[in-house]
Each structure stands twice: as C-alpha cells, then as structure tokens.
C-alpha cells in the first residue's frame, strides 16, 4: 500500500471509535432524564404511612407519580 492509503486506513481506524463514543447516549438508571415517563399518569401512587413512625422522617410523591422523595431530618 502506498503512504496515502495507510494514512486513510489509520485515520478511519481512529475516527470510528471516536464517533461511536461521541454518539452514544448517556446512561440513566431511573428515568433521570428531563423527559417525563410516558405511562406514569396511568398509576396512582400513595404513601399510607412510615413504619415505624419516626419524628423527622417524611416521604412525598411527585404530583405526576414519577418519583418518591424520602427525607431524613434526624441525627441518625
């Protein structure tokens, strides 16, 4: 192969992995992307209590049912 052909082969060999890495979407474990979960409106989520009841522990649900937040305002 001539010098120009080797340069093309090396260039393509280096660009393909770089293009794949740049074009890959980021991972998201629990719907952390800004897009809403499409079927979340079809579920009703309620918190009926925390057992054992502990002062300083609270839980709330997103109005659209997409996430649950648990807060611990105790020293433990």
Sine and cosine of phi, psi and omega as CSV:
sin_phi,cos_phi,sin_psi,cos_psi,sin_omega,cos_omega
0.00,0.00,0.54,-0.84,0.03,-1.00
-0.98,0.19,0.16,-0.99,-0.02,-1.00
-0.89,0.46,-0.59,0.81,0.00,-1.00
-0.92,0.39,-0.65,0.76,0.01,-1.00
-0.90,0.44,-0.68,0.73,0.03,-1.00
-0.90,0.44,-0.62,0.78,0.04,-1.00
-0.89,0.46,-0.66,0.75,0.02,-1.00
-0.90,0.43,-0.70,0.72,0.00,-1.00
-0.88,0.47,-0.72,0.70,0.00,-1.00
-0.91,0.41,-0.68,0.74,0.02,-1.00
-0.88,0.48,-0.73,0.68,0.00,-1.00
-0.90,0.43,-0.66,0.75,0.00,-1.00
-0.89,0.46,-0.52,0.85,0.02,-1.00
-1.00,0.09,-0.54,0.84,-0.05,-1.00
-0.97,0.23,-0.54,0.84,-0.04,-1.00
-0.88,0.48,-0.79,0.61,0.02,-1.00
-0.90,0.44,-0.58,0.82,0.03,-1.00
-0.91,0.42,-0.66,0.75,0.03,-1.00
-0.91,0.41,-0.63,0.78,0.04,-1.00
-0.91,0.41,-0.66,0.76,-0.01,-1.00
-0.92,0.38,-0.64,0.77,-0.02,-1.00
-0.96,0.27,-0.46,0.89,-0.05,-1.00
-1.00,0.00,-0.10,1.00,-0.04,-1.00
-0.97,0.24,0.69,-0.72,0.04,-1.00
-0.96,0.28,0.41,-0.91,0.03,-1.00
-0.98,0.21,0.44,-0.90,0.00,-1.00
-0.99,0.15,0.54,-0.84,0.03,-1.00
-0.65,-0.76,0.85,-0.53,-0.11,-0.99
-0.98,0.20,-0.67,0.74,-0.14,-0.99
-0.72,-0.69,0.73,0.68,0.02,-1.00
0.92,0.38,0.57,0.82,-0.07,-1.00
-0.97,0.25,-0.11,0.99,0.01,-1.00
-0.94,0.35,0.34,-0.94,-0.02,-1.00
-0.93,0.36,-0.20,0.98,0.02,-1.00
-0.97,0.25,0.69,-0.73,0.04,-1.00
-0.95,0.32,0.40,-0.92,0.06,-1.00
-0.97,0.24,0.85,-0.53,-0.18,-0.98
-0.88,0.48,-0.58,0.82,-0.07,-1.00
-0.98,-0.21,0.21,0.98,-0.03,-1.00
-0.88,0.47,-0.50,0.87,-0.02,-1.00
-0.94,0.35,-0.23,0.97,-0.04,-1.00
-1.00,0.01,0.05,1.00,-0.02,-1.00
-0.85,-0.52,0.51,-0.86,0.08,-1.00
-0.91,-0.42,0.88,-0.47,0.00,-1.00
-0.93,-0.35,0.77,-0.63,0.03,-1.00
-0.72,-0.70,0.59,-0.81,0.16,-0.99
-0.97,-0.23,0.88,-0.48,-0.04,-1.00
-0.99,-0.15,-0.21,0.98,0.04,-1.00
0.23,-0.97,0.22,-0.98,0.07,-1.00
-0.85,-0.53,0.82,-0.58,-0.05,-1.00
-0.86,-0.51,0.80,-0.60,-0.07,1.00
-0.97,0.25,0.54,-0.84,0.02,-1.00
-0.88,0.48,0.83,-0.56,-0.07,-1.00
-0.74,-0.67,0.81,-0.58,0.04,-1.00
-0.87,0.49,0.73,-0.68,0.03,-1.00
0.99,-0.11,-0.16,0.99,0.05,-1.00
-0.98,-0.22,0.79,-0.61,0.04,-1.00
-0.63,-0.78,0.33,-0.94,0.02,-1.00
-0.63,-0.78,0.56,-0.83,0.06,-1.00
-0.59,-0.81,0.32,-0.95,-0.04,-1.00
-0.84,-0.55,0.64,-0.77,0.10,-0.99
-0.85,0.53,0.67,-0.75,0.00,-1.00
-0.82,0.58,-0.46,0.89,0.03,-1.00
-1.00,0.01,-0.03,1.00,0.04,-1.00
0.97,0.23,0.37,0.93,-0.08,-1.00
-1.00,-0.01,-0.35,0.94,-0.02,-1.00
-0.48,-0.88,0.37,-0.93,0.08,-1.00
-0.87,-0.49,0.71,-0.70,0.00,-1.00
-0.90,-0.44,0.79,-0.62,0.06,-1.00
-0.90,-0.43,0.79,-0.61,-0.01,-1.00
-0.91,-0.41,0.67,-0.74,0.04,-1.00
-0.85,-0.53,0.97,-0.25,0.02,-1.00
-0.96,-0.27,0.47,0.88,0.05,-1.00
-0.99,-0.12,0.11,-0.99,0.04,-1.00
-0.99,0.14,-0.11,0.99,-0.05,-1.00
-0.98,-0.21,0.00,0.00,0.00,0.00
